[in-house]
């Protein structure tokens, strides 16, 4: 049985437009540019930099959340380089097929 570590976001810093440096509870960091995934009904509003900058850490699940309900799981954020291509493709499908 494989064990999947549970990661929690400890802090973040806005380092560029739509880009955060995220620090996790295991002391690792990711610099994440979210611009390629900001499409669709939920994530599209974050293309407004004023909205994007309202990001916070949810105190219960300890991941990044926005006031409109948008969030990314902490494991996805922790392993962003492994997920960004699939997330970008998904975001493009939201752009091409608006609901």
For each residue, the residues with C-beta under 8 A, 3 or more apart:
1:
2:
3:
4: 75
5: 26 75
6: 74 75
7: 24 25 26 74 75 77 78
8: 24 25 62 63 74
9: 12 22 23 24 25 57 62 63 64 74 77
10: 23 24 25 57 62
11: 22 23 57
12: 9 20 21 22 23 55 57 64
13: 20 21
14: 19 20 53 55
15: 19 20 21 31
16: 19 33
17: 35 49 52
18: 33 34 35 38 46 47 49 52
19: 14 15 16 31 32 33 34 35
20: 12 13 14 15 31 32 34 55 64
21: 12 13 15 29 30 31 32
22: 9 11 12 29 30 31 32 64 77
23: 9 10 11 12 27 28 29
24: 7 8 9 10 27 28 29 30 74 77 78
25: 7 8 9 10 62
26: 5 7 78
27: 23 24
28: 23 24 78
29: 21 22 23 24
30: 21 22 24 77 78 80 81
31: 15 19 20 21 22
32: 19 20 21 22 77 80
33: 16 18 19 36
34: 18 19 20 37 38 46 52
35: 17 18 19 38 47
36: 33 84 87 88 91
37: 34 43 84 87 88 90 91
38: 18 34 35 43 44 46 47 52 91
39: 43 44 91 92 94 95
40: 43 44 91 94 95 98 99
41: 44 94 98 99
42: 45 68 69 70
43: 37 38 39 40 46 70 91 94
44: 38 39 40 41 47 94
45: 42 48 51 68 70
46: 18 34 38 43 51 52 66 68 70
47: 18 35 38 44 51 52
48: 45 51 52
49: 17 18 52 53
50: 53 54
51: 45 46 47 48 54 66 67 68
52: 17 18 34 38 46 47 48 49 55 66
53: 14 49 50
54: 50 51 66 67
55: 12 14 20 52 64 65 66
56: 64 65 66
57: 9 10 11 12 62 63 64 65
58: 61 62 63 64 65 71
59: 62
60:
61: 58 71 74
62: 8 9 10 25 57 58 59 74
63: 8 9 57 58 71 72 73 74 77
64: 9 12 20 22 55 56 57 58 71 72 77
65: 55 56 57 58 69 70 71
66: 46 51 52 54 55 56 69 70 71
67: 51 54
68: 42 45 46 51
69: 42 65 66
70: 42 43 45 46 65 66
71: 58 61 63 64 65 66
72: 63 64 76 77
73: 63 76 77
74: 6 7 8 9 24 61 62 63 77 78
75: 4 5 6 7 78 79
76: 72 73 79 80 83 87
77: 7 9 22 24 30 32 63 64 72 73 74 80
78: 7 24 26 28 30 74 75
79: 75 76 82 83
80: 30 32 76 77 83 84
81: 30 84
82: 79
83: 76 79 80 86 87
84: 36 37 80 81 87 88
85: 88 89
86: 83 89 90
87: 36 37 76 83 84 90 91
88: 36 37 84 85 91 92
89: 85 86 92 93
90: 37 86 87 93 94
91: 36 37 38 39 40 43 87 88 94 95
92: 39 88 89 95 96
93: 89 90 96 97
94: 39 40 41 43 44 90 91 97 98
95: 39 40 91 92 98
96: 92 93
97: 93 94
98: 40 41 94 95
99: 40 41
